[in-house]
Amino acid sequence: MTTDVHQLDDGAWISVNDSREVNVSDLWLLARSDFCGCETTDLLAEGFVEVGVDYLDIQARIAGQCIACGESGVTDWLTVGRVVDPDSGEFHGVVHESVHFPAKRTRLASPKE
């Protein structure tokens, strides 16, 4: 089964298989990030800039601001969830309160390409 992934409402939501699954209004704790000079970035997510797929992982680049130092920008790729059953399309989002490690790029192209 194919997984359908889209940005909705000017980057406020990520839709997976026509269901709004990931909301932008969360805080993300980033480690080993080039986003800002902080040891860990407390990112206030303001919008999804790009979405992509890395096998079963749904990934996104997020525009936002570090609430510790005030730096604004766009993250590298972050896993926002996973399709746990490709046949049914069942999706589980990541735990936003945990620590996340951005990657320079996703293995597969974004859905637009």
Backbone as CSV, one residue per row, in Angstrom:
resi,resn,N_x,N_y,N_z,CA_x,CA_y,CA_z,C_x,C_y,C_z
1,MET,0.844,-1.184,0.000,0.000,0.000,0.000,0.885,1.241,0.000
2,THR,0.489,2.259,-0.706,1.198,3.522,-0.769,0.761,4.417,0.383
3,THR,1.715,5.121,0.983,1.411,6.070,2.053,1.361,7.467,1.456
4,ASP,0.276,8.178,1.672,0.051,9.513,1.151,0.397,10.528,2.235
5,VAL,1.380,11.416,1.968,1.838,12.397,2.959,1.760,13.792,2.350
6,HIS,1.126,14.735,3.084,0.972,16.114,2.602,1.086,17.101,3.748
7,GLN,1.463,18.338,3.406,1.351,19.470,4.329,-0.023,20.081,4.111
8,LEU,-0.661,20.507,5.194,-1.972,21.149,5.097,-1.955,22.499,5.811
9,ASP,-2.881,23.355,5.436,-3.109,24.641,6.110,-1.822,25.448,6.251
10,ASP,-1.145,25.674,5.131,0.083,26.476,5.097,1.139,25.962,6.069
11,GLY,1.277,24.645,6.170,2.315,24.059,7.007,1.934,23.845,8.456
12,ALA,0.666,23.988,8.800,0.238,23.818,10.191,0.043,22.349,10.560
13,TRP,-0.193,21.490,9.587,-0.453,20.068,9.816,0.287,19.209,8.804
14,ILE,0.575,17.977,9.212,1.013,16.949,8.268,-0.107,15.921,8.225
15,SER,-0.544,15.635,7.007,-1.579,14.635,6.784,-0.909,13.347,6.316
16,VAL,-1.293,12.234,6.936,-0.816,10.914,6.535,-2.048,10.099,6.159
17,ASN,-2.083,9.658,4.904,-3.235,8.895,4.396,-4.565,9.615,4.667
18,ASP,-4.577,10.908,4.315,-5.769,11.755,4.407,-6.305,11.937,5.825
19,SER,-5.416,11.832,6.817,-5.794,12.074,8.209,-4.793,13.052,8.821
20,ARG,-5.282,14.127,9.430,-4.393,15.093,10.082,-3.747,14.405,11.278
21,GLU,-2.422,14.263,11.226,-1.724,13.480,12.250,-0.756,14.286,13.103
22,VAL,-0.032,15.239,12.523,1.004,15.961,13.265,0.706,17.452,13.195
23,ASN,0.565,18.066,14.368,0.265,19.485,14.509,1.567,20.250,14.742
24,VAL,1.654,21.449,14.240,2.891,22.216,14.329,3.126,22.857,15.698
25,SER,2.136,22.982,16.532,2.271,23.784,17.752,2.890,23.032,18.926
26,ASP,3.965,22.347,18.687,4.644,21.605,19.742,6.055,22.142,19.964
27,LEU,6.592,21.894,21.162,8.003,22.154,21.446,8.794,20.890,21.133
28,TRP,9.920,21.046,20.475,10.797,19.929,20.128,12.155,20.181,20.781
29,LEU,12.688,19.194,21.447,14.016,19.271,22.046,14.987,18.589,21.081
30,LEU,15.922,19.383,20.545,16.858,18.871,19.538,18.257,18.776,20.116
31,ALA,18.909,17.647,19.887,20.303,17.447,20.292,21.160,17.326,19.039
32,ARG,22.416,17.699,19.176,23.348,17.645,18.044,22.772,18.325,16.807
33,SER,22.281,19.519,17.005,21.628,20.275,15.945,22.472,21.470,15.544
34,ASP,22.425,21.815,14.268,23.082,23.023,13.768,22.131,24.218,13.778
35,PHE,20.963,24.060,14.369,19.940,25.109,14.344,20.416,26.384,15.025
36,CYS,21.041,26.220,16.196,21.542,27.372,16.951,22.752,26.934,17.762
37,GLY,23.310,27.830,18.552,24.492,27.527,19.334,24.228,26.854,20.670
38,CYS,22.976,26.632,21.018,22.649,26.000,22.294,23.048,24.516,22.280
39,GLU,23.408,24.005,23.457,23.760,22.585,23.552,22.580,21.715,23.126
40,THR,21.400,22.027,23.604,20.160,21.433,23.104,19.235,22.576,22.723
41,THR,18.560,22.410,21.611,17.666,23.442,21.100,16.250,23.173,21.587
42,ASP,15.639,24.161,22.257,14.223,24.100,22.625,13.461,24.804,21.514
43,LEU,13.041,24.029,20.518,12.450,24.595,19.312,10.943,24.740,19.444
44,LEU,10.466,25.967,19.293,9.038,26.214,19.172,8.705,26.106,17.688
45,ALA,8.012,25.048,17.317,7.683,24.804,15.913,6.637,25.805,15.444
46,GLU,6.908,26.438,14.282,5.986,27.438,13.741,5.362,26.996,12.426
47,GLY,5.975,26.031,11.739,5.410,25.566,10.471,6.243,24.473,9.849
48,PHE,5.581,23.528,9.205,6.280,22.498,8.454,6.633,23.071,7.091
49,VAL,7.920,23.053,6.763,8.409,23.631,5.523,8.424,22.594,4.405
50,GLU,8.743,21.370,4.760,8.887,20.303,3.771,8.622,18.971,4.463
51,VAL,7.994,18.047,3.770,7.782,16.702,4.304,8.378,15.683,3.352
52,GLY,8.782,14.543,3.907,9.362,13.480,3.100,9.190,12.148,3.786
53,VAL,9.622,11.100,3.099,9.489,9.746,3.598,10.840,9.064,3.534
54,ASP,11.214,8.397,4.624,12.426,7.586,4.692,11.977,6.186,5.093
55,TYR,11.638,5.367,4.105,11.028,4.051,4.244,9.708,4.197,4.979
56,LEU,9.598,3.777,6.224,8.328,3.899,6.956,8.269,5.149,7.825
57,ASP,9.395,5.854,7.960,9.432,7.069,8.774,8.915,8.258,7.970
58,ILE,8.043,9.051,8.591,7.590,10.311,8.012,8.473,11.388,8.618
59,GLN,9.088,12.200,7.761,10.033,13.214,8.221,9.607,14.594,7.748
60,ALA,10.099,15.600,8.447,9.769,16.979,8.087,10.920,17.902,8.450
61,ARG,10.975,19.022,7.749,11.826,20.145,8.131,10.865,21.178,8.707
62,ILE,11.245,21.721,9.866,10.335,22.579,10.619,10.933,23.973,10.782
63,ALA,10.144,24.996,10.456,10.535,26.379,10.730,10.140,26.688,12.166
64,GLY,11.026,27.399,12.866,10.702,27.731,14.243,11.738,28.604,14.889
65,GLN,11.656,28.698,16.217,12.534,29.556,16.998,12.962,28.828,18.265
66,CYS,14.261,28.947,18.615,14.766,28.403,19.873,14.293,29.333,20.990
67,ILE,13.570,28.777,21.963,13.037,29.628,23.032,14.117,30.008,24.044
68,ALA,15.283,29.356,23.985,16.369,29.690,24.910,17.188,30.885,24.415
69,CYS,17.540,30.891,23.110,18.421,31.950,22.606,17.754,32.891,21.603
70,GLY,16.572,32.521,21.089,15.852,33.385,20.160,16.183,33.179,18.699
71,GLU,17.134,32.292,18.385,17.506,32.028,16.983,16.316,31.457,16.225
72,SER,16.104,31.954,14.990,15.039,31.456,14.120,15.649,30.780,12.917
73,GLY,14.929,29.820,12.344,15.417,29.152,11.151,14.596,27.920,10.833
74,VAL,15.212,27.029,10.049,14.576,25.789,9.623,15.473,24.632,10.032
75,THR,14.884,23.592,10.595,15.653,22.430,11.045,16.098,21.580,9.862
76,ASP,17.028,20.681,10.133,17.284,19.584,9.223,16.100,18.632,9.359
77,TRP,16.165,17.468,8.729,15.060,16.514,8.734,14.868,15.896,10.120
78,LEU,13.621,15.897,10.587,13.230,15.274,11.858,12.167,14.214,11.586
79,THR,12.301,13.068,12.224,11.260,12.054,12.134,10.094,12.495,13.010
80,VAL,8.907,12.603,12.417,7.726,13.043,13.148,6.777,11.887,13.456
81,GLY,7.049,10.726,12.860,6.218,9.556,13.101,6.590,8.428,12.174
82,ARG,5.834,7.342,12.292,6.146,6.138,11.520,4.852,5.429,11.134
83,VAL,4.818,4.935,9.914,3.734,4.076,9.480,4.071,2.686,9.998
84,VAL,3.340,2.210,11.004,3.682,0.950,11.669,3.127,-0.262,10.941
85,ASP,2.129,-0.053,10.095,1.577,-1.146,9.303,1.316,-0.626,7.891
86,PRO,2.231,-0.914,6.952,2.066,-0.394,5.590,0.768,-0.847,4.920
87,ASP,0.248,-2.014,5.284,-0.979,-2.504,4.652,-2.201,-1.690,5.064
88,SER,-2.287,-1.337,6.339,-3.443,-0.566,6.820,-3.170,0.931,6.814
89,GLY,-1.882,1.335,6.769,-1.527,2.743,6.839,-1.521,3.293,8.251
90,GLU,-1.573,2.416,9.264,-1.594,2.865,10.663,-0.340,3.686,10.976
91,PHE,-0.548,4.870,11.560,0.526,5.834,11.829,0.639,6.075,13.331
92,HIS,1.870,6.144,13.821,2.129,6.536,15.211,3.093,7.714,15.186
93,GLY,2.717,8.805,15.817,3.585,9.969,15.923,4.645,9.761,16.998
94,VAL,5.737,10.515,16.903,6.795,10.438,17.907,6.338,11.134,19.189
95,VAL,7.038,10.881,20.269,6.777,11.554,21.545,7.541,12.883,21.500
96,HIS,6.810,13.980,21.426,7.450,15.293,21.262,8.327,15.680,22.444
97,GLU,8.019,15.163,23.630,8.771,15.526,24.822,10.140,14.855,24.877
98,SER,10.393,13.882,24.018,11.694,13.206,24.021,12.709,14.020,23.227
99,VAL,13.961,13.582,23.231,15.034,14.272,22.514,15.084,13.758,21.081
100,HIS,15.238,14.678,20.133,15.254,14.332,18.708,16.591,14.721,18.101
101,PHE,17.010,13.937,17.098,18.292,14.144,16.433,18.048,14.416,14.958
102,PRO,18.181,15.679,14.527,17.962,15.998,13.118,19.009,15.337,12.228
103,ALA,18.601,14.998,11.006,19.502,14.436,9.994,19.615,15.425,8.841
104,LYS,20.729,15.416,8.163,20.962,16.365,7.071,19.966,16.195,5.932
105,ARG,19.555,14.961,5.644,18.562,14.763,4.588,17.877,13.420,4.761
106,THR,16.740,13.339,4.170,15.997,12.090,4.144,16.488,11.258,2.962
107,ARG,16.404,9.946,3.042,16.904,9.087,1.961,16.084,9.197,0.704
108,LEU,14.789,9.349,0.834,13.914,9.401,-0.327,13.464,10.821,-0.568
109,ALA,13.015,11.075,-1.767,12.579,12.418,-2.143,11.308,12.801,-1.429
110,SER,11.075,14.095,-1.347,9.828,14.570,-0.780,8.692,14.169,-1.732
111,PRO,7.469,14.114,-1.240,6.340,13.667,-2.066,6.118,14.513,-3.308
112,LYS,6.604,15.756,-3.323,6.415,16.629,-4.488,7.243,16.187,-5.688
113,GLU,8.324,15.467,-5.455,9.247,15.132,-6.538,8.881,13.840,-7.220
